[in-house]
Amino acid sequence: LLPISPRDSVSFGKGFHLPHRNAVLIMSKPMTESKYCDIPPPQKGYVRIENRMAIFIQLLPNDRVLLRMIQFTDMKLNRVPPSVLNYLSKGGMPYEIANTIQK
């Protein structure tokens, strides 16, 4: 795959406790402005992507966890076939995103 510019993302998220299901639901969407803080532009050389996500985490009996995630990411890549973008989004990309989430 050709080298691409580094990506960043700014998202707004909400979490909901679902005590009757012993679970939480987390939803996020991209944000460009906030009444609470300034949203800085991307660093020089970076491209700002857009993420929309819903994550459902439920604690089950016998120390099991149910995790369901729906995600749409616009990587802002031109001329890249959808099949390649789909492959990237299901491979290492979600793992990398999870490891770089910052407050």
N, CA, C and O atoms as CSV, one atom per row, in Angstrom:
chain,resi,resn,atom,element,x,y,z
A,1,LEU,N,N,0.849,-1.175,0.000
A,1,LEU,CA,C,0.000,0.000,0.000
A,1,LEU,C,C,0.891,1.234,0.000
A,1,LEU,O,O,1.910,1.263,0.691
A,2,LEU,N,N,0.525,2.229,-0.752
A,2,LEU,CA,C,1.306,3.453,-0.821
A,2,LEU,C,C,1.320,4.157,0.531
A,2,LEU,O,O,0.352,4.058,1.285
A,3,PRO,N,N,2.392,4.859,0.848
A,3,PRO,CA,C,2.411,5.614,2.093
A,3,PRO,C,C,1.310,6.678,2.083
A,3,PRO,O,O,1.054,7.309,1.058
A,4,ILE,N,N,0.674,6.864,3.219
A,4,ILE,CA,C,-0.365,7.885,3.341
A,4,ILE,C,C,-0.007,8.810,4.487
A,4,ILE,O,O,0.790,8.462,5.359
A,5,SER,N,N,-0.602,9.984,4.477
A,5,SER,CA,C,-0.374,10.945,5.555
A,5,SER,C,C,-0.924,10.395,6.861
A,5,SER,O,O,-1.873,9.611,6.855
A,6,PRO,N,N,-0.334,10.802,7.983
A,6,PRO,CA,C,-0.896,10.409,9.274
A,6,PRO,C,C,-2.319,10.953,9.417
A,6,PRO,O,O,-2.654,11.985,8.835
A,7,ARG,N,N,-3.140,10.266,10.181
A,7,ARG,CA,C,-4.531,10.660,10.395
A,7,ARG,C,C,-4.749,11.050,11.849
A,7,ARG,O,O,-4.046,10.580,12.743
A,8,ASP,N,N,-5.736,11.918,12.073
A,8,ASP,CA,C,-6.209,12.182,13.423
A,8,ASP,C,C,-7.717,12.322,13.381
A,8,ASP,O,O,-8.312,12.415,12.307
A,9,SER,N,N,-8.325,12.337,14.539
A,9,SER,CA,C,-9.778,12.419,14.616
A,9,SER,C,C,-10.162,13.108,15.919
A,9,SER,O,O,-9.506,12.927,16.944
A,10,VAL,N,N,-11.227,13.895,15.870
A,10,VAL,CA,C,-11.791,14.507,17.068
A,10,VAL,C,C,-13.243,14.064,17.124
A,10,VAL,O,O,-14.009,14.294,16.188
A,11,SER,N,N,-13.616,13.426,18.225
A,11,SER,CA,C,-14.959,12.873,18.339
A,11,SER,C,C,-15.624,13.295,19.630
A,11,SER,O,O,-14.961,13.600,20.622
A,12,PHE,N,N,-16.950,13.308,19.601
A,12,PHE,CA,C,-17.775,13.550,20.774
A,12,PHE,C,C,-18.470,12.232,21.098
A,12,PHE,O,O,-19.058,11.601,20.220
A,13,GLY,N,N,-18.400,11.825,22.346
A,13,GLY,CA,C,-19.009,10.555,22.715
A,13,GLY,C,C,-19.942,10.678,23.901
A,13,GLY,O,O,-19.795,11.558,24.749
A,14,LYS,N,N,-20.898,9.780,23.938
A,14,LYS,CA,C,-21.825,9.659,25.058
A,14,LYS,C,C,-21.861,8.201,25.478
A,14,LYS,O,O,-21.788,7.296,24.647
A,15,GLY,N,N,-21.974,7.990,26.783
A,15,GLY,CA,C,-22.100,6.637,27.300
A,15,GLY,C,C,-23.390,6.495,28.085
A,15,GLY,O,O,-23.827,7.425,28.763
A,16,PHE,N,N,-23.988,5.333,27.985
A,16,PHE,CA,C,-25.246,5.058,28.672
A,16,PHE,C,C,-25.112,3.764,29.461
A,16,PHE,O,O,-24.739,2.727,28.913
A,17,HIS,N,N,-25.418,3.833,30.750
A,17,HIS,CA,C,-25.424,2.640,31.587
A,17,HIS,C,C,-26.772,1.957,31.423
A,17,HIS,O,O,-27.814,2.600,31.548
A,18,LEU,N,N,-26.759,0.667,31.146
A,18,LEU,CA,C,-27.984,-0.111,30.961
A,18,LEU,C,C,-28.040,-1.188,32.054
A,18,LEU,O,O,-27.730,-2.351,31.795
A,19,PRO,N,N,-28.434,-0.799,33.273
A,19,PRO,CA,C,-28.369,-1.740,34.396
A,19,PRO,C,C,-29.227,-2.994,34.199
A,19,PRO,O,O,-28.853,-4.068,34.671
A,20,HIS,N,N,-30.362,-2.881,33.515
A,20,HIS,CA,C,-31.226,-4.044,33.297
A,20,HIS,C,C,-30.578,-5.084,32.373
A,20,HIS,O,O,-30.996,-6.242,32.350
A,21,ARG,N,N,-29.553,-4.668,31.609
A,21,ARG,CA,C,-28.823,-5.586,30.725
A,21,ARG,C,C,-27.403,-5.858,31.231
A,21,ARG,O,O,-26.653,-6.616,30.617
A,22,ASN,N,N,-27.039,-5.225,32.371
A,22,ASN,CA,C,-25.674,-5.321,32.894
A,22,ASN,C,C,-24.681,-4.919,31.803
A,22,ASN,O,O,-23.715,-5.627,31.518
A,23,ALA,N,N,-24.957,-3.751,31.199
A,23,ALA,CA,C,-24.197,-3.358,30.017
A,23,ALA,C,C,-24.038,-1.842,29.942
A,23,ALA,O,O,-24.650,-1.091,30.701
A,24,VAL,N,N,-23.196,-1.421,29.003
A,24,VAL,CA,C,-23.049,-0.010,28.650
A,24,VAL,C,C,-23.121,0.110,27.135
A,24,VAL,O,O,-22.748,-0.802,26.397
A,25,LEU,N,N,-23.609,1.259,26.698
A,25,LEU,CA,C,-23.646,1.592,25.283
A,25,LEU,C,C,-22.875,2.885,25.113
A,25,LEU,O,O,-23.156,3.868,25.799
A,26,ILE,N,N,-21.911,2.901,24.212
A,26,ILE,CA,C,-21.084,4.078,23.956
A,26,ILE,C,C,-21.262,4.460,22.499
A,26,ILE,O,O,-21.123,3.627,21.603
A,27,MET,N,N,-21.570,5.728,22.273
A,27,MET,CA,C,-21.758,6.215,20.910
A,27,MET,C,C,-20.874,7.435,20.701
A,27,MET,O,O,-20.708,8.250,21.609
A,28,SER,N,N,-20.307,7.563,19.508
A,28,SER,CA,C,-19.480,8.733,19.210
A,28,SER,C,C,-19.708,9.190,17.787
A,28,SER,O,O,-20.135,8.423,16.924
A,29,LYS,N,N,-19.413,10.460,17.562
A,29,LYS,CA,C,-19.521,11.053,16.232
A,29,LYS,C,C,-18.454,12.135,16.111
A,29,LYS,O,O,-17.962,12.633,17.123
A,30,PRO,N,N,-18.091,12.504,14.880
A,30,PRO,CA,C,-17.063,13.529,14.699
A,30,PRO,C,C,-17.576,14.891,15.162
A,30,PRO,O,O,-18.776,15.164,15.147
A,31,MET,N,N,-16.640,15.728,15.568
A,31,MET,CA,C,-17.022,17.086,15.947
A,31,MET,C,C,-16.042,18.084,15.367
A,31,MET,O,O,-14.844,17.816,15.267
A,32,THR,N,N,-16.570,19.248,14.981
A,32,THR,CA,C,-15.728,20.300,14.416
A,32,THR,C,C,-15.727,21.542,15.297
A,32,THR,O,O,-14.863,22.409,15.161
A,33,GLU,N,N,-16.709,21.624,16.208
A,33,GLU,CA,C,-16.747,22.756,17.133
A,33,GLU,C,C,-17.383,22.306,18.437
A,33,GLU,O,O,-18.108,21.312,18.481
A,34,SER,N,N,-17.102,23.051,19.492
A,34,SER,CA,C,-17.624,22.721,20.809
A,34,SER,C,C,-17.834,23.997,21.599
A,34,SER,O,O,-17.052,24.940,21.484
A,35,LYS,N,N,-18.887,24.030,22.401
A,35,LYS,CA,C,-19.091,25.182,23.277
A,35,LYS,C,C,-18.249,25.065,24.544
A,35,LYS,O,O,-18.190,26.010,25.332
A,36,TYR,N,N,-17.597,23.920,24.752
A,36,TYR,CA,C,-16.806,23.679,25.964
A,36,TYR,C,C,-15.309,23.897,25.776
A,36,TYR,O,O,-14.609,24.235,26.731
A,37,CYS,N,N,-14.810,23.706,24.550
A,37,CYS,CA,C,-13.367,23.840,24.332
A,37,CYS,C,C,-13.096,24.124,22.857
A,37,CYS,O,O,-13.954,23.911,22.000
A,38,ASP,N,N,-11.900,24.602,22.584
A,38,ASP,CA,C,-11.482,24.832,21.206
A,38,ASP,C,C,-11.081,23.506,20.564
A,38,ASP,O,O,-10.465,22.655,21.205
A,39,ILE,N,N,-11.432,23.346,19.315
A,39,ILE,CA,C,-11.014,22.170,18.546
A,39,ILE,C,C,-9.862,22.620,17.652
A,39,ILE,O,O,-10.064,23.399,16.720
A,40,PRO,N,N,-8.666,22.133,17.932
A,40,PRO,CA,C,-7.527,22.579,17.115
A,40,PRO,C,C,-7.586,21.974,15.720
A,40,PRO,O,O,-8.147,20.894,15.534
A,41,PRO,N,N,-7.013,22.660,14.745
A,41,PRO,CA,C,-6.922,22.057,13.409
A,41,PRO,C,C,-5.926,20.901,13.448
A,41,PRO,O,O,-5.136,20.800,14.387
A,42,PRO,N,N,-5.953,20.036,12.448
A,42,PRO,CA,C,-4.971,18.948,12.409
A,42,PRO,C,C,-3.545,19.519,12.352
A,42,PRO,O,O,-3.315,20.606,11.822
A,43,GLN,N,N,-2.613,18.769,12.904
A,43,GLN,CA,C,-1.203,19.165,12.821
A,43,GLN,C,C,-0.784,19.207,11.358
A,43,GLN,O,O,-1.410,18.578,10.506
A,44,LYS,N,N,0.267,19.946,11.078
A,44,LYS,CA,C,0.774,20.035,9.713
A,44,LYS,C,C,1.122,18.632,9.203
A,44,LYS,O,O,1.813,17.864,9.872
A,45,GLY,N,N,0.629,18.323,8.016
A,45,GLY,CA,C,0.895,17.023,7.411
A,45,GLY,C,C,-0.113,15.947,7.784
A,45,GLY,O,O,-0.057,14.846,7.237
A,46,TYR,N,N,-1.041,16.236,8.705
A,46,TYR,CA,C,-2.061,15.269,9.125
A,46,TYR,C,C,-3.362,15.521,8.384
A,46,TYR,O,O,-3.633,16.641,7.949
A,47,VAL,N,N,-4.162,14.481,8.242
A,47,VAL,CA,C,-5.485,14.574,7.641
A,47,VAL,C,C,-6.501,14.182,8.702
A,47,VAL,O,O,-6.349,13.153,9.360
A,48,ARG,N,N,-7.533,14.994,8.871
A,48,ARG,CA,C,-8.572,14.710,9.865
A,48,ARG,C,C,-9.622,13.775,9.264
A,48,ARG,O,O,-10.265,14.102,8.266
A,49,ILE,N,N,-9.782,12.617,9.884
A,49,ILE,CA,C,-10.785,11.649,9.438
A,49,ILE,C,C,-12.059,11.815,10.256
A,49,ILE,O,O,-12.074,12.528,11.260
A,50,GLU,N,N,-13.120,11.157,9.823
A,50,GLU,CA,C,-14.391,11.199,10.542
A,50,GLU,C,C,-14.777,9.796,10.969
A,50,GLU,O,O,-14.790,8.867,10.162
A,51,ASN,N,N,-15.094,9.654,12.259
A,51,ASN,CA,C,-15.511,8.379,12.841
A,51,ASN,C,C,-16.914,8.485,13.391
A,51,ASN,O,O,-17.254,9.464,14.055
A,52,ARG,N,N,-17.721,7.497,13.121
A,52,ARG,CA,C,-19.016,7.331,13.778
A,52,ARG,C,C,-19.014,5.908,14.312
A,52,ARG,O,O,-18.660,4.966,13.602
A,53,MET,N,N,-19.419,5.758,15.587
A,53,MET,CA,C,-19.260,4.456,16.203
A,53,MET,C,C,-20.312,4.223,17.276
A,53,MET,O,O,-20.735,5.155,17.961
A,54,ALA,N,N,-20.726,2.979,17.414
A,54,ALA,CA,C,-21.561,2.545,18.530
A,54,ALA,C,C,-20.954,1.252,19.066
A,54,ALA,O,O,-20.688,0.315,18.313
A,55,ILE,N,N,-20.740,1.221,20.378
A,55,ILE,CA,C,-20.143,0.051,21.028
A,55,ILE,C,C,-21.073,-0.391,22.150
A,55,ILE,O,O,-21.493,0.423,22.972
A,56,PHE,N,N,-21.390,-1.675,22.183
A,56,PHE,CA,C,-22.224,-2.267,23.218
A,56,PHE,C,C,-21.367,-3.280,23.961
A,56,PHE,O,O,-20.822,-4.201,23.353
A,57,ILE,N,N,-21.243,-3.112,25.283
A,57,ILE,CA,C,-20.441,-4.018,26.110
A,57,ILE,C,C,-21.346,-4.547,27.216
A,57,ILE,O,O,-21.926,-3.777,27.981
A,58,GLN,N,N,-21.458,-5.871,27.290
A,58,GLN,CA,C,-22.327,-6.494,28.280
A,58,GLN,C,C,-21.539,-7.545,29.064
A,58,GLN,O,O,-20.859,-8.393,28.484
A,59,LEU,N,N,-21.644,-7.473,30.387
A,59,LEU,CA,C,-21.029,-8.486,31.234
A,59,LEU,C,C,-21.983,-9.664,31.334
A,59,LEU,O,O,-23.145,-9.506,31.708
A,60,LEU,N,N,-21.482,-10.848,30.996
A,60,LEU,CA,C,-22.289,-12.067,30.986
A,60,LEU,C,C,-21.849,-12.990,32.122
A,60,LEU,O,O,-20.774,-12.802,32.692
A,61,PRO,N,N,-22.677,-13.990,32.455
A,61,PRO,CA,C,-22.274,-14.955,33.478
A,61,PRO,C,C,-20.986,-15.687,33.093
A,61,PRO,O,O,-20.585,-15.703,31.929
A,62,ASN,N,N,-20.360,-16.282,34.084
A,62,ASN,CA,C,-19.142,-17.085,33.899
A,62,ASN,C,C,-17.976,-16.274,33.343
A,62,ASN,O,O,-17.211,-16.773,32.518
A,63,ASP,N,N,-17.834,-15.022,33.792
A,63,ASP,CA,C,-16.700,-14.162,33.410
A,63,ASP,C,C,-16.574,-13.982,31.891
A,63,ASP,O,O,-15.467,-13.974,31.352
A,64,ARG,N,N,-17.700,-13.840,31.218
A,64,ARG,CA,C,-17.691,-13.605,29.773
A,64,ARG,C,C,-18.131,-12.171,29.502
A,64,ARG,O,O,-18.839,-11.561,30.303
A,65,VAL,N,N,-17.703,-11.653,28.371
A,65,VAL,CA,C,-18.072,-10.299,27.950
A,65,VAL,C,C,-18.554,-10.357,26.504
A,65,VAL,O,O,-17.927,-10.976,25.645
A,66,LEU,N,N,-19.678,-9.699,26.260
A,66,LEU,CA,C,-20.188,-9.568,24.906
A,66,LEU,C,C,-19.826,-8.175,24.402
A,66,LEU,O,O,-20.148,-7.178,25.049
A,67,LEU,N,N,-19.164,-8.100,23.263
A,67,LEU,CA,C,-18.764,-6.826,22.667
A,67,LEU,C,C,-19.304,-6.769,21.252
A,67,LEU,O,O,-19.031,-7.647,20.433
A,68,ARG,N,N,-20.075,-5.725,20.972
A,68,ARG,CA,C,-20.576,-5.498,19.615
A,68,ARG,C,C,-20.218,-4.075,19.226
A,68,ARG,O,O,-20.384,-3.140,20.010
A,69,MET,N,N,-19.725,-3.926,18.008
A,69,MET,CA,C,-19.301,-2.600,17.565
A,69,MET,C,C,-19.720,-2.391,16.114
A,69,MET,O,O,-19.535,-3.259,15.260
A,70,ILE,N,N,-20.287,-1.222,15.864
A,70,ILE,CA,C,-20.590,-0.789,14.506
A,70,ILE,C,C,-19.797,0.491,14.299
A,70,ILE,O,O,-19.860,1.407,15.118
A,71,GLN,N,N,-19.055,0.551,13.210
A,71,GLN,CA,C,-18.194,1.711,12.986
A,71,GLN,C,C,-18.207,2.104,11.521
A,71,GLN,O,O,-18.176,1.254,10.631
A,72,PHE,N,N,-18.253,3.395,11.289
A,72,PHE,CA,C,-18.053,3.946,9.955
A,72,PHE,C,C,-16.922,4.960,10.058
A,72,PHE,O,O,-16.978,5.881,10.873
A,73,THR,N,N,-15.910,4.792,9.242
A,73,THR,CA,C,-14.776,5.710,9.234
A,73,THR,C,C,-14.541,6.205,7.822
A,73,THR,O,O,-14.334,5.414,6.901
A,74,ASP,N,N,-14.575,7.518,7.658
A,74,ASP,CA,C,-14.196,8.122,6.395
A,74,ASP,C,C,-12.715,8.467,6.513
A,74,ASP,O,O,-12.341,9.430,7.182
A,75,MET,N,N,-11.880,7.669,5.854
A,75,MET,CA,C,-10.423,7.827,5.959
A,75,MET,C,C,-9.884,8.984,5.120
A,75,MET,O,O,-8.696,9.298,5.193
A,76,LYS,N,N,-10.744,9.618,4.326
A,76,LYS,CA,C,-10.333,10.740,3.469
A,76,LYS,C,C,-9.221,10.315,2.511
A,76,LYS,O,O,-8.237,11.027,2.312
A,77,LEU,N,N,-9.408,9.145,1.930
A,77,LEU,CA,C,-8.461,8.642,0.932
A,77,LEU,C,C,-9.118,8.706,-0.438
A,77,LEU,O,O,-10.184,8.126,-0.645
A,78,ASN,N,N,-8.501,9.394,-1.356
A,78,ASN,CA,C,-9.004,9.477,-2.724
A,78,ASN,C,C,-8.388,8.366,-3.560
A,78,ASN,O,O,-7.240,7.971,-3.355
A,79,ARG,N,N,-9.159,7.883,-4.486
A,79,ARG,CA,C,-8.677,6.890,-5.451
A,79,ARG,C,C,-8.240,5.566,-4.838
A,79,ARG,O,O,-7.418,4.858,-5.420
A,80,VAL,N,N,-8.779,5.223,-3.672
A,80,VAL,CA,C,-8.491,3.920,-3.078
A,80,VAL,C,C,-9.763,3.082,-3.189
A,80,VAL,O,O,-10.825,3.526,-2.751
A,81,PRO,N,N,-9.681,1.888,-3.763
A,81,PRO,CA,C,-10.883,1.070,-3.952
A,81,PRO,C,C,-11.584,0.769,-2.621
A,81,PRO,O,O,-10.918,0.551,-1.608
A,82,PRO,N,N,-12.927,0.757,-2.618
A,82,PRO,CA,C,-13.669,0.461,-1.391
A,82,PRO,C,C,-13.275,-0.868,-0.757
A,82,PRO,O,O,-13.298,-0.991,0.468
A,83,SER,N,N,-12.914,-1.866,-1.565
A,83,SER,CA,C,-12.517,-3.163,-0.996
A,83,SER,C,C,-11.260,-3.034,-0.141
A,83,SER,O,O,-11.137,-3.715,0.877
A,84,VAL,N,N,-10.331,-2.177,-0.536
A,84,VAL,CA,C,-9.103,-1.958,0.250
A,84,VAL,C,C,-9.438,-1.225,1.536
A,84,VAL,O,O,-8.939,-1.581,2.603
A,85,LEU,N,N,-10.285,-0.195,1.443
A,85,LEU,CA,C,-10.693,0.533,2.650
A,85,LEU,C,C,-11.423,-0.388,3.622
A,85,LEU,O,O,-11.202,-0.314,4.831
A,86,ASN,N,N,-12.283,-1.247,3.108
A,86,ASN,CA,C,-13.005,-2.197,3.944
A,86,ASN,C,C,-12.027,-3.135,4.650
A,86,ASN,O,O,-12.171,-3.398,5.844
A,87,TYR,N,N,-11.044,-3.634,3.926
A,87,TYR,CA,C,-10.029,-4.512,4.504
A,87,TYR,C,C,-9.273,-3.806,5.627
A,87,TYR,O,O,-9.073,-4.378,6.699
A,88,LEU,N,N,-8.855,-2.566,5.385
A,88,LEU,CA,C,-8.126,-1.813,6.404
A,88,LEU,C,C,-8.971,-1.583,7.654
A,88,LEU,O,O,-8.474,-1.683,8.775
A,89,SER,N,N,-10.248,-1.275,7.454
A,89,SER,CA,C,-11.105,-0.963,8.593
A,89,SER,C,C,-11.391,-2.187,9.447
A,89,SER,O,O,-11.720,-2.043,10.625
A,90,LYS,N,N,-11.277,-3.385,8.890
A,90,LYS,CA,C,-11.548,-4.606,9.650
A,90,LYS,C,C,-10.279,-5.273,10.165
A,90,LYS,O,O,-10.348,-6.242,10.921
A,91,GLY,N,N,-9.134,-4.765,9.763
A,91,GLY,CA,C,-7.878,-5.365,10.180
A,91,GLY,C,C,-7.254,-4.620,11.335
A,91,GLY,O,O,-7.841,-4.525,12.413
A,92,GLY,N,N,-6.077,-4.096,11.115
A,92,GLY,CA,C,-5.336,-3.419,12.172
A,92,GLY,C,C,-5.873,-2.059,12.543
A,92,GLY,O,O,-5.590,-1.566,13.635
A,93,MET,N,N,-6.646,-1.432,11.658
A,93,MET,CA,C,-7.099,-0.067,11.914
A,93,MET,C,C,-7.917,0.066,13.203
A,93,MET,O,O,-7.615,0.958,13.996
A,94,PRO,N,N,-8.954,-0.783,13.465
A,94,PRO,CA,C,-9.693,-0.626,14.725
A,94,PRO,C,C,-8.809,-0.788,15.955
A,94,PRO,O,O,-8.994,-0.087,16.950
A,95,TYR,N,N,-7.841,-1.715,15.892
A,95,TYR,CA,C,-6.925,-1.911,17.017
A,95,TYR,C,C,-6.093,-0.651,17.246
A,95,TYR,O,O,-5.928,-0.214,18.386
A,96,GLU,N,N,-5.576,-0.072,16.182
A,96,GLU,CA,C,-4.780,1.147,16.303
A,96,GLU,C,C,-5.617,2.305,16.842
A,96,GLU,O,O,-5.145,3.069,17.684
A,97,ILE,N,N,-6.856,2.441,16.363
A,97,ILE,CA,C,-7.729,3.496,16.846
A,97,ILE,C,C,-7.983,3.334,18.344
A,97,ILE,O,O,-7.919,4.310,19.093
A,98,ALA,N,N,-8.267,2.115,18.782
A,98,ALA,CA,C,-8.526,1.865,20.198
A,98,ALA,C,C,-7.306,2.209,21.055
A,98,ALA,O,O,-7.457,2.694,22.177
A,99,ASN,N,N,-6.124,1.968,20.546
A,99,ASN,CA,C,-4.911,2.255,21.315
A,99,ASN,C,C,-4.519,3.721,21.322
A,99,ASN,O,O,-3.680,4.122,22.128
A,100,THR,N,N,-5.104,4.536,20.446
A,100,THR,CA,C,-4.705,5.942,20.386
A,100,THR,C,C,-5.798,6.888,20.860
A,100,THR,O,O,-5.660,8.105,20.734
A,101,ILE,N,N,-6.887,6.340,21.407
A,101,ILE,CA,C,-7.954,7.205,21.917
A,101,ILE,C,C,-7.403,8.032,23.079
A,101,ILE,O,O,-6.814,7.497,24.017
A,102,GLN,N,N,-7.605,9.334,22.994
A,102,GLN,CA,C,-7.149,10.245,24.048
A,102,GLN,C,C,-8.328,11.025,24.570
A,102,GLN,O,O,-9.304,11.264,23.859
A,103,LYS,N,N,-8.223,11.419,25.823
A,103,LYS,CA,C,-9.285,12.220,26.440
A,103,LYS,C,C,-9.325,13.591,25.805
A,103,LYS,O,O,-10.151,14.422,26.182
